[in-house]
Amino acid sequence: MDYEQKMNELESIIQKLESGEVKFDEATSLFEKGALLCKELSKTFDDAKGKVTVVRQELMGLIKEEELN
């Protein structure tokens, strides 16, 4: 499942929980699933952020090494 699919599933879980129409056992299960999705989404986001930082640092290094005449 990709990032957008996980985000959509998390939003669906939140809507179900906020509706107040789910029974306690289902709400507990949904909460656990939502917490796991949050953890996965956070890791995916942090990994992407790290990649952007590395690319930016590489680009900044290239820019700094070039001299303009």
N, CA, C and O atoms as a Maestro MAE file, in Angstrom:
{
 s_m_m2io_version
 :::
 2.0.0
}

f_m_ct {
 s_m_title
 :::
 protein
 m_atom[276] {
  # First column is atom index #
  i_m_mmod_type
  r_m_x_coord
  r_m_y_coord
  r_m_z_coord
  i_m_residue_number
  s_m_chain_name
  s_m_pdb_residue_name
  s_m_pdb_atom_name
  i_m_atomic_number
  :::
  1 25 0.853 -1.170 0.000 1 A "MET " " N  " 7
  2 3 0.000 0.000 0.000 1 A "MET " " CA " 6
  3 2 0.904 1.240 0.000 1 A "MET " " C  " 6
  4 15 1.845 1.322 0.790 1 A "MET " " O  " 8
  5 25 0.619 2.198 -0.883 2 A "ASP " " N  " 7
  6 3 1.457 3.391 -0.956 2 A "ASP " " CA " 6
  7 2 0.997 4.449 0.052 2 A "ASP " " C  " 6
  8 15 -0.002 4.276 0.749 2 A "ASP " " O  " 8
  9 25 1.753 5.542 0.107 3 A "TYR " " N  " 7
  10 3 1.522 6.597 1.096 3 A "TYR " " CA " 6
  11 2 0.091 7.141 1.020 3 A "TYR " " C  " 6
  12 15 -0.580 7.285 2.042 3 A "TYR " " O  " 8
  13 25 -0.364 7.439 -0.191 4 A "GLU " " N  " 7
  14 3 -1.709 8.017 -0.351 4 A "GLU " " CA " 6
  15 2 -2.795 7.042 0.083 4 A "GLU " " C  " 6
  16 15 -3.786 7.444 0.692 4 A "GLU " " O  " 8
  17 25 -2.611 5.765 -0.226 5 A "GLN " " N  " 7
  18 3 -3.599 4.760 0.186 5 A "GLN " " CA " 6
  19 2 -3.647 4.644 1.711 5 A "GLN " " C  " 6
  20 15 -4.722 4.539 2.301 5 A "GLN " " O  " 8
  21 25 -2.475 4.664 2.335 6 A "LYS " " N  " 7
  22 3 -2.438 4.597 3.800 6 A "LYS " " CA " 6
  23 2 -3.104 5.822 4.407 6 A "LYS " " C  " 6
  24 15 -3.831 5.715 5.394 6 A "LYS " " O  " 8
  25 25 -2.854 6.988 3.814 7 A "MET " " N  " 7
  26 3 -3.450 8.221 4.318 7 A "MET " " CA " 6
  27 2 -4.973 8.170 4.179 7 A "MET " " C  " 6
  28 15 -5.692 8.563 5.098 7 A "MET " " O  " 8
  29 25 -5.462 7.693 3.047 8 A "ASN " " N  " 7
  30 3 -6.905 7.566 2.836 8 A "ASN " " CA " 6
  31 2 -7.526 6.596 3.834 8 A "ASN " " C  " 6
  32 15 -8.609 6.847 4.362 8 A "ASN " " O  " 8
  33 25 -6.833 5.487 4.089 9 A "GLU " " N  " 7
  34 3 -7.352 4.520 5.046 9 A "GLU " " CA " 6
  35 2 -7.389 5.122 6.456 9 A "GLU " " C  " 6
  36 15 -8.349 4.914 7.199 9 A "GLU " " O  " 8
  37 25 -6.351 5.860 6.814 10 A "LEU " " N  " 7
  38 3 -6.329 6.515 8.120 10 A "LEU " " CA " 6
  39 2 -7.471 7.515 8.245 10 A "LEU " " C  " 6
  40 15 -8.132 7.572 9.282 10 A "LEU " " O  " 8
  41 25 -7.708 8.294 7.212 11 A "GLU " " N  " 7
  42 3 -8.819 9.253 7.233 11 A "GLU " " CA " 6
  43 2 -10.158 8.543 7.394 11 A "GLU " " C  " 6
  44 15 -11.041 9.029 8.101 11 A "GLU " " O  " 8
  45 25 -10.307 7.405 6.747 12 A "SER " " N  " 7
  46 3 -11.534 6.619 6.875 12 A "SER " " CA " 6
  47 2 -11.714 6.115 8.307 12 A "SER " " C  " 6
  48 15 -12.817 6.153 8.853 12 A "SER " " O  " 8
  49 25 -10.644 5.652 8.897 13 A "ILE " " N  " 7
  50 3 -10.685 5.175 10.288 13 A "ILE " " CA " 6
  51 2 -11.080 6.316 11.219 13 A "ILE " " C  " 6
  52 15 -11.914 6.138 12.107 13 A "ILE " " O  " 8
  53 25 -10.490 7.471 11.018 14 A "ILE " " N  " 7
  54 3 -10.804 8.633 11.857 14 A "ILE " " CA " 6
  55 2 -12.277 8.996 11.744 14 A "ILE " " C  " 6
  56 15 -12.930 9.273 12.750 14 A "ILE " " O  " 8
  57 25 -12.798 8.994 10.531 15 A "GLN " " N  " 7
  58 3 -14.211 9.324 10.331 15 A "GLN " " CA " 6
  59 2 -15.115 8.333 11.053 15 A "GLN " " C  " 6
  60 15 -16.100 8.727 11.677 15 A "GLN " " O  " 8
  61 25 -14.777 7.037 10.967 16 A "LYS " " N  " 7
  62 3 -15.570 6.019 11.654 16 A "LYS " " CA " 6
  63 2 -15.544 6.230 13.164 16 A "LYS " " C  " 6
  64 15 -16.573 6.150 13.835 16 A "LYS " " O  " 8
  65 25 -14.341 6.501 13.688 17 A "LEU " " N  " 7
  66 3 -14.227 6.698 15.138 17 A "LEU " " CA " 6
  67 2 -14.968 7.952 15.590 17 A "LEU " " C  " 6
  68 15 -15.612 7.952 16.639 17 A "LEU " " O  " 8
  69 25 -14.878 9.021 14.797 18 A "GLU " " N  " 7
  70 3 -15.544 10.268 15.161 18 A "GLU " " CA " 6
  71 2 -17.059 10.176 15.039 18 A "GLU " " C  " 6
  72 15 -17.780 10.943 15.677 18 A "GLU " " O  " 8
  73 25 -17.549 9.243 14.225 19 A "SER " " N  " 7
  74 3 -18.996 9.105 14.040 19 A "SER " " CA " 6
  75 2 -19.686 8.635 15.315 19 A "SER " " C  " 6
  76 15 -20.858 8.932 15.546 19 A "SER " " O  " 8
  77 25 -18.942 7.897 16.140 20 A "GLY " " N  " 7
  78 3 -19.521 7.382 17.367 20 A "GLY " " CA " 6
  79 2 -20.458 6.213 17.142 20 A "GLY " " C  " 6
  80 15 -21.164 5.795 18.059 20 A "GLY " " O  " 8
  81 25 -20.471 5.685 15.935 21 A "GLU " " N  " 7
  82 3 -21.401 4.612 15.605 21 A "GLU " " CA " 6
  83 2 -20.767 3.222 15.650 21 A "GLU " " C  " 6
  84 15 -21.429 2.238 15.324 21 A "GLU " " O  " 8
  85 25 -19.507 3.124 16.046 22 A "VAL " " N  " 7
  86 3 -18.854 1.819 16.125 22 A "VAL " " CA " 6
  87 2 -18.854 1.341 17.566 22 A "VAL " " C  " 6
  88 15 -18.762 2.129 18.506 22 A "VAL " " O  " 8
  89 25 -18.957 0.044 17.710 23 A "LYS " " N  " 7
  90 3 -18.948 -0.544 19.053 23 A "LYS " " CA " 6
  91 2 -17.534 -0.509 19.618 23 A "LYS " " C  " 6
  92 15 -16.559 -0.334 18.888 23 A "LYS " " O  " 8
  93 25 -17.447 -0.676 20.917 24 A "PHE " " N  " 7
  94 3 -16.177 -0.549 21.625 24 A "PHE " " CA " 6
  95 2 -15.084 -1.438 21.043 24 A "PHE " " C  " 6
  96 15 -13.972 -0.971 20.798 24 A "PHE " " O  " 8
  97 25 -15.390 -2.711 20.822 25 A "ASP " " N  " 7
  98 3 -14.379 -3.639 20.304 25 A "ASP " " CA " 6
  99 2 -13.880 -3.213 18.928 25 A "ASP " " C  " 6
  100 15 -12.682 -3.266 18.652 25 A "ASP " " O  " 8
  101 25 -14.798 -2.792 18.071 26 A "GLU " " N  " 7
  102 3 -14.406 -2.329 16.746 26 A "GLU " " CA " 6
  103 2 -13.604 -1.030 16.846 26 A "GLU " " C  " 6
  104 15 -12.629 -0.839 16.119 26 A "GLU " " O  " 8
  105 25 -14.015 -0.149 17.740 27 A "ALA " " N  " 7
  106 3 -13.301 1.113 17.927 27 A "ALA " " CA " 6
  107 2 -11.869 0.854 18.396 27 A "ALA " " C  " 6
  108 15 -10.936 1.511 17.935 27 A "ALA " " O  " 8
  109 25 -11.698 -0.083 19.294 28 A "THR " " N  " 7
  110 3 -10.362 -0.434 19.782 28 A "THR " " CA " 6
  111 2 -9.507 -0.968 18.644 28 A "THR " " C  " 6
  112 15 -8.345 -0.590 18.499 28 A "THR " " O  " 8
  113 25 -10.082 -1.838 17.847 29 A "SER " " N  " 7
  114 3 -9.364 -2.404 16.706 29 A "SER " " CA " 6
  115 2 -9.000 -1.315 15.691 29 A "SER " " C  " 6
  116 15 -7.881 -1.279 15.178 29 A "SER " " O  " 8
  117 25 -9.954 -0.434 15.412 30 A "LEU " " N  " 7
  118 3 -9.701 0.664 14.475 30 A "LEU " " CA " 6
  119 2 -8.619 1.601 15.006 30 A "LEU " " C  " 6
  120 15 -7.766 2.069 14.252 30 A "LEU " " O  " 8
  121 25 -8.662 1.870 16.311 31 A "PHE " " N  " 7
  122 3 -7.660 2.736 16.913 31 A "PHE " " CA " 6
  123 2 -6.263 2.136 16.764 31 A "PHE " " C  " 6
  124 15 -5.314 2.836 16.411 31 A "PHE " " O  " 8
  125 25 -6.144 0.841 17.036 32 A "GLU " " N  " 7
  126 3 -4.848 0.165 16.901 32 A "GLU " " CA " 6
  127 2 -4.352 0.216 15.455 32 A "GLU " " C  " 6
  128 15 -3.176 0.481 15.204 32 A "GLU " " O  " 8
  129 25 -5.252 -0.037 14.513 33 A "LYS " " N  " 7
  130 3 -4.886 0.008 13.097 33 A "LYS " " CA " 6
  131 2 -4.477 1.429 12.706 33 A "LYS " " C  " 6
  132 15 -3.512 1.617 11.965 33 A "LYS " " O  " 8
  133 25 -5.201 2.417 13.197 34 A "GLY " " N  " 7
  134 3 -4.873 3.812 12.911 34 A "GLY " " CA " 6
  135 2 -3.525 4.207 13.482 34 A "GLY " " C  " 6
  136 15 -2.764 4.933 12.842 34 A "GLY " " O  " 8
  137 25 -3.228 3.735 14.680 35 A "ALA " " N  " 7
  138 3 -1.932 4.033 15.305 35 A "ALA " " CA " 6
  139 2 -0.794 3.425 14.490 35 A "ALA " " C  " 6
  140 15 0.245 4.059 14.311 35 A "ALA " " O  " 8
  141 25 -0.979 2.214 14.002 36 A "LEU " " N  " 7
  142 3 0.030 1.566 13.168 36 A "LEU " " CA " 6
  143 2 0.220 2.335 11.859 36 A "LEU " " C  " 6
  144 15 1.349 2.548 11.417 36 A "LEU " " O  " 8
  145 25 -0.879 2.746 11.249 37 A "LEU " " N  " 7
  146 3 -0.789 3.536 10.021 37 A "LEU " " CA " 6
  147 2 -0.054 4.853 10.270 37 A "LEU " " C  " 6
  148 15 0.770 5.265 9.454 37 A "LEU " " O  " 8
  149 25 -0.343 5.507 11.379 38 A "CYS " " N  " 7
  150 3 0.356 6.757 11.729 38 A "CYS " " CA " 6
  151 2 1.852 6.528 11.825 38 A "CYS " " C  " 6
  152 15 2.643 7.331 11.329 38 A "CYS " " O  " 8
  153 25 2.238 5.438 12.459 39 A "LYS " " N  " 7
  154 3 3.655 5.122 12.614 39 A "LYS " " CA " 6
  155 2 4.297 4.888 11.246 39 A "LYS " " C  " 6
  156 15 5.392 5.384 10.985 39 A "LYS " " O  " 8
  157 25 3.626 4.138 10.376 40 A "GLU " " N  " 7
  158 3 4.156 3.864 9.044 40 A "GLU " " CA " 6
  159 2 4.245 5.138 8.208 40 A "GLU " " C  " 6
  160 15 5.238 5.367 7.517 40 A "GLU " " O  " 8
  161 25 3.206 5.961 8.275 41 A "LEU " " N  " 7
  162 3 3.202 7.220 7.520 41 A "LEU " " CA " 6
  163 2 4.302 8.156 8.009 41 A "LEU " " C  " 6
  164 15 4.966 8.814 7.207 41 A "LEU " " O  " 8
  165 25 4.490 8.214 9.300 42 A "SER " " N  " 7
  166 3 5.531 9.068 9.870 42 A "SER " " CA " 6
  167 2 6.908 8.612 9.414 42 A "SER " " C  " 6
  168 15 7.752 9.440 9.071 42 A "SER " " O  " 8
  169 25 7.144 7.295 9.405 43 A "LYS " " N  " 7
  170 3 8.432 6.766 8.965 43 A "LYS " " CA " 6
  171 2 8.649 7.064 7.489 43 A "LYS " " C  " 6
  172 15 9.742 7.472 7.095 43 A "LYS " " O  " 8
  173 25 7.626 6.865 6.671 44 A "THR " " N  " 7
  174 3 7.735 7.148 5.241 44 A "THR " " CA " 6
  175 2 8.050 8.621 5.017 44 A "THR " " C  " 6
  176 15 8.895 8.960 4.189 44 A "THR " " O  " 8
  177 25 7.370 9.498 5.756 45 A "PHE " " N  " 7
  178 3 7.594 10.933 5.632 45 A "PHE " " CA " 6
  179 2 9.015 11.294 6.067 45 A "PHE " " C  " 6
  180 15 9.696 12.059 5.385 45 A "PHE " " O  " 8
  181 25 9.463 10.749 7.194 46 A "ASP " " N  " 7
  182 3 10.811 11.031 7.683 46 A "ASP " " CA " 6
  183 2 11.877 10.544 6.699 46 A "ASP " " C  " 6
  184 15 12.883 11.218 6.482 46 A "ASP " " O  " 8
  185 25 11.646 9.363 6.105 47 A "ASP " " N  " 7
  186 3 12.581 8.841 5.106 47 A "ASP " " CA " 6
  187 2 12.655 9.763 3.897 47 A "ASP " " C  " 6
  188 15 13.741 10.049 3.394 47 A "ASP " " O  " 8
  189 25 11.500 10.228 3.431 48 A "ALA " " N  " 7
  190 3 11.473 11.138 2.283 48 A "ALA " " CA " 6
  191 2 12.132 12.457 2.632 48 A "ALA " " C  " 6
  192 15 12.858 13.027 1.817 48 A "ALA " " O  " 8
  193 25 11.887 12.942 3.832 49 A "LYS " " N  " 7
  194 3 12.492 14.195 4.280 49 A "LYS " " CA " 6
  195 2 14.013 14.064 4.300 49 A "LYS " " C  " 6
  196 15 14.727 14.989 3.913 49 A "LYS " " O  " 8
  197 25 14.501 12.912 4.753 50 A "GLY " " N  " 7
  198 3 15.934 12.667 4.777 50 A "GLY " " CA " 6
  199 2 16.527 12.657 3.382 50 A "GLY " " C  " 6
  200 15 17.625 13.171 3.169 50 A "GLY " " O  " 8
  201 25 15.804 12.073 2.423 51 A "LYS " " N  " 7
  202 3 16.286 12.036 1.044 51 A "LYS " " CA " 6
  203 2 16.344 13.439 0.458 51 A "LYS " " C  " 6
  204 15 17.294 13.781 -0.246 51 A "LYS " " O  " 8
  205 25 15.339 14.244 0.742 52 A "VAL " " N  " 7
  206 3 15.323 15.620 0.242 52 A "VAL " " CA " 6
  207 2 16.482 16.404 0.843 52 A "VAL " " C  " 6
  208 15 17.132 17.187 0.151 52 A "VAL " " O  " 8
  209 25 16.740 16.195 2.127 53 A "THR " " N  " 7
  210 3 17.846 16.885 2.781 53 A "THR " " CA " 6
  211 2 19.178 16.511 2.142 53 A "THR " " C  " 6
  212 15 20.018 17.379 1.902 53 A "THR " " O  " 8
  213 25 19.377 15.218 1.864 54 A "VAL " " N  " 7
  214 3 20.621 14.765 1.240 54 A "VAL " " CA " 6
  215 2 20.776 15.380 -0.138 54 A "VAL " " C  " 6
  216 15 21.849 15.878 -0.479 54 A "VAL " " O  " 8
  217 25 19.710 15.349 -0.939 55 A "VAL " " N  " 7
  218 3 19.763 15.931 -2.279 55 A "VAL " " CA " 6
  219 2 20.067 17.422 -2.186 55 A "VAL " " C  " 6
  220 15 20.885 17.945 -2.944 55 A "VAL " " O  " 8
  221 25 19.413 18.092 -1.267 56 A "ARG " " N  " 7
  222 3 19.637 19.531 -1.109 56 A "ARG " " CA " 6
  223 2 21.088 19.814 -0.716 56 A "ARG " " C  " 6
  224 15 21.712 20.734 -1.245 56 A "ARG " " O  " 8
  225 25 21.613 19.030 0.202 57 A "GLN " " N  " 7
  226 3 23.001 19.217 0.617 57 A "GLN " " CA " 6
  227 2 23.944 18.984 -0.557 57 A "GLN " " C  " 6
  228 15 24.925 19.709 -0.722 57 A "GLN " " O  " 8
  229 25 23.648 17.973 -1.375 58 A "GLU " " N  " 7
  230 3 24.477 17.704 -2.546 58 A "GLU " " CA " 6
  231 2 24.403 18.875 -3.528 58 A "GLU " " C  " 6
  232 15 25.416 19.302 -4.083 58 A "GLU " " O  " 8
  233 25 23.203 19.380 -3.729 59 A "LEU " " N  " 7
  234 3 23.047 20.510 -4.640 59 A "LEU " " CA " 6
  235 2 23.740 21.749 -4.103 59 A "LEU " " C  " 6
  236 15 24.378 22.482 -4.858 59 A "LEU " " O  " 8
  237 25 23.620 21.986 -2.817 60 A "MET " " N  " 7
  238 3 24.268 23.141 -2.222 60 A "MET " " CA " 6
  239 2 25.785 23.010 -2.352 60 A "MET " " C  " 6
  240 15 26.484 23.998 -2.579 60 A "MET " " O  " 8
  241 25 26.284 21.794 -2.209 61 A "GLY " " N  " 7
  242 3 27.713 21.560 -2.376 61 A "GLY " " CA " 6
  243 2 28.150 21.866 -3.790 61 A "GLY " " C  " 6
  244 15 29.219 22.437 -4.004 61 A "GLY " " O  " 8
  245 25 27.332 21.492 -4.754 62 A "LEU " " N  " 7
  246 3 27.665 21.776 -6.149 62 A "LEU " " CA " 6
  247 2 27.648 23.265 -6.414 62 A "LEU " " C  " 6
  248 15 28.501 23.794 -7.127 62 A "LEU " " O  " 8
  249 25 26.685 23.924 -5.843 63 A "ILE " " N  " 7
  250 3 26.572 25.361 -6.038 63 A "ILE " " CA " 6
  251 2 27.759 26.072 -5.405 63 A "ILE " " C  " 6
  252 15 28.313 27.004 -5.987 63 A "ILE " " O  " 8
  253 25 28.146 25.634 -4.215 64 A "LYS " " N  " 7
  254 3 29.251 26.281 -3.510 64 A "LYS " " CA " 6
  255 2 30.579 26.059 -4.234 64 A "LYS " " C  " 6
  256 15 31.463 26.915 -4.196 64 A "LYS " " O  " 8
  257 25 30.713 24.918 -4.888 65 A "GLU " " N  " 7
  258 3 31.981 24.605 -5.545 65 A "GLU " " CA " 6
  259 2 32.168 25.371 -6.856 65 A "GLU " " C  " 6
  260 15 33.295 25.526 -7.326 65 A "GLU " " O  " 8
  261 25 31.091 25.842 -7.436 66 A "GLU " " N  " 7
  262 3 31.186 26.570 -8.704 66 A "GLU " " CA " 6
  263 2 31.537 28.016 -8.459 66 A "GLU " " C  " 6
  264 15 30.994 28.657 -7.560 66 A "GLU " " O  " 8
  265 25 32.434 28.518 -9.251 67 A "GLU " " N  " 7
  266 3 32.792 29.916 -9.143 67 A "GLU " " CA " 6
  267 2 32.252 30.659 -10.355 67 A "GLU " " C  " 6
  268 15 32.347 30.184 -11.487 67 A "GLU " " O  " 8
  269 25 31.697 31.803 -10.106 68 A "LEU " " N  " 7
  270 3 31.201 32.645 -11.195 68 A "LEU " " CA " 6
  271 2 32.253 33.668 -11.547 68 A "LEU " " C  " 6
  272 15 32.849 34.284 -10.663 68 A "LEU " " O  " 8
  273 25 32.483 33.853 -12.824 69 A "ASN " " N  " 7
  274 3 33.457 34.859 -13.285 69 A "ASN " " CA " 6
  275 2 32.752 36.077 -13.814 69 A "ASN " " C  " 6
  276 15 33.403 37.028 -14.246 69 A "ASN " " O  " 8
  :::
 }
 m_bond[275] {
  # First column is bond index #
  i_m_from
  i_m_to
  i_m_order
  :::
  1 1 2 1
  2 2 3 1
  3 3 4 2
  4 3 5 1
  5 5 6 1
  6 6 7 1
  7 7 8 2
  8 7 9 1
  9 9 10 1
  10 10 11 1
  11 11 12 2
  12 11 13 1
  13 13 14 1
  14 14 15 1
  15 15 16 2
  16 15 17 1
  17 17 18 1
  18 18 19 1
  19 19 20 2
  20 19 21 1
  21 21 22 1
  22 22 23 1
  23 23 24 2
  24 23 25 1
  25 25 26 1
  26 26 27 1
  27 27 28 2
  28 27 29 1
  29 29 30 1
  30 30 31 1
  31 31 32 2
  32 31 33 1
  33 33 34 1
  34 34 35 1
  35 35 36 2
  36 35 37 1
  37 37 38 1
  38 38 39 1
  39 39 40 2
  40 39 41 1
  41 41 42 1
  42 42 43 1
  43 43 44 2
  44 43 45 1
  45 45 46 1
  46 46 47 1
  47 47 48 2
  48 47 49 1
  49 49 50 1
  50 50 51 1
  51 51 52 2
  52 51 53 1
  53 53 54 1
  54 54 55 1
  55 55 56 2
  56 55 57 1
  57 57 58 1
  58 58 59 1
  59 59 60 2
  60 59 61 1
  61 61 62 1
  62 62 63 1
  63 63 64 2
  64 63 65 1
  65 65 66 1
  66 66 67 1
  67 67 68 2
  68 67 69 1
  69 69 70 1
  70 70 71 1
  71 71 72 2
  72 71 73 1
  73 73 74 1
  74 74 75 1
  75 75 76 2
  76 75 77 1
  77 77 78 1
  78 78 79 1
  79 79 80 2
  80 79 81 1
  81 81 82 1
  82 82 83 1
  83 83 84 2
  84 83 85 1
  85 85 86 1
  86 86 87 1
  87 87 88 2
  88 87 89 1
  89 89 90 1
  90 90 91 1
  91 91 92 2
  92 91 93 1
  93 93 94 1
  94 94 95 1
  95 95 96 2
  96 95 97 1
  97 97 98 1
  98 98 99 1
  99 99 100 2
  100 99 101 1
  101 101 102 1
  102 102 103 1
  103 103 104 2
  104 103 105 1
  105 105 106 1
  106 106 107 1
  107 107 108 2
  108 107 109 1
  109 109 110 1
  110 110 111 1
  111 111 112 2
  112 111 113 1
  113 113 114 1
  114 114 115 1
  115 115 116 2
  116 115 117 1
  117 117 118 1
  118 118 119 1
  119 119 120 2
  120 119 121 1
  121 121 122 1
  122 122 123 1
  123 123 124 2
  124 123 125 1
  125 125 126 1
  126 126 127 1
  127 127 128 2
  128 127 129 1
  129 129 130 1
  130 130 131 1
  131 131 132 2
  132 131 133 1
  133 133 134 1
  134 134 135 1
  135 135 136 2
  136 135 137 1
  137 137 138 1
  138 138 139 1
  139 139 140 2
  140 139 141 1
  141 141 142 1
  142 142 143 1
  143 143 144 2
  144 143 145 1
  145 145 146 1
  146 146 147 1
  147 147 148 2
  148 147 149 1
  149 149 150 1
  150 150 151 1
  151 151 152 2
  152 151 153 1
  153 153 154 1
  154 154 155 1
  155 155 156 2
  156 155 157 1
  157 157 158 1
  158 158 159 1
  159 159 160 2
  160 159 161 1
  161 161 162 1
  162 162 163 1
  163 163 164 2
  164 163 165 1
  165 165 166 1
  166 166 167 1
  167 167 168 2
  168 167 169 1
  169 169 170 1
  170 170 171 1
  171 171 172 2
  172 171 173 1
  173 173 174 1
  174 174 175 1
  175 175 176 2
  176 175 177 1
  177 177 178 1
  178 178 179 1
  179 179 180 2
  180 179 181 1
  181 181 182 1
  182 182 183 1
  183 183 184 2
  184 183 185 1
  185 185 186 1
  186 186 187 1
  187 187 188 2
  188 187 189 1
  189 189 190 1
  190 190 191 1
  191 191 192 2
  192 191 193 1
  193 193 194 1
  194 194 195 1
  195 195 196 2
  196 195 197 1
  197 197 198 1
  198 198 199 1
  199 199 200 2
  200 199 201 1
  201 201 202 1
  202 202 203 1
  203 203 204 2
  204 203 205 1
  205 205 206 1
  206 206 207 1
  207 207 208 2
  208 207 209 1
  209 209 210 1
  210 210 211 1
  211 211 212 2
  212 211 213 1
  213 213 214 1
  214 214 215 1
  215 215 216 2
  216 215 217 1
  217 217 218 1
  218 218 219 1
  219 219 220 2
  220 219 221 1
  221 221 222 1
  222 222 223 1
  223 223 224 2
  224 223 225 1
  225 225 226 1
  226 226 227 1
  227 227 228 2
  228 227 229 1
  229 229 230 1
  230 230 231 1
  231 231 232 2
  232 231 233 1
  233 233 234 1
  234 234 235 1
  235 235 236 2
  236 235 237 1
  237 237 238 1
  238 238 239 1
  239 239 240 2
  240 239 241 1
  241 241 242 1
  242 242 243 1
  243 243 244 2
  244 243 245 1
  245 245 246 1
  246 246 247 1
  247 247 248 2
  248 247 249 1
  249 249 250 1
  250 250 251 1
  251 251 252 2
  252 251 253 1
  253 253 254 1
  254 254 255 1
  255 255 256 2
  256 255 257 1
  257 257 258 1
  258 258 259 1
  259 259 260 2
  260 259 261 1
  261 261 262 1
  262 262 263 1
  263 263 264 2
  264 263 265 1
  265 265 266 1
  266 266 267 1
  267 267 268 2
  268 267 269 1
  269 269 270 1
  270 270 271 1
  271 271 272 2
  272 271 273 1
  273 273 274 1
  274 274 275 1
  275 275 276 2
  :::
 }
}
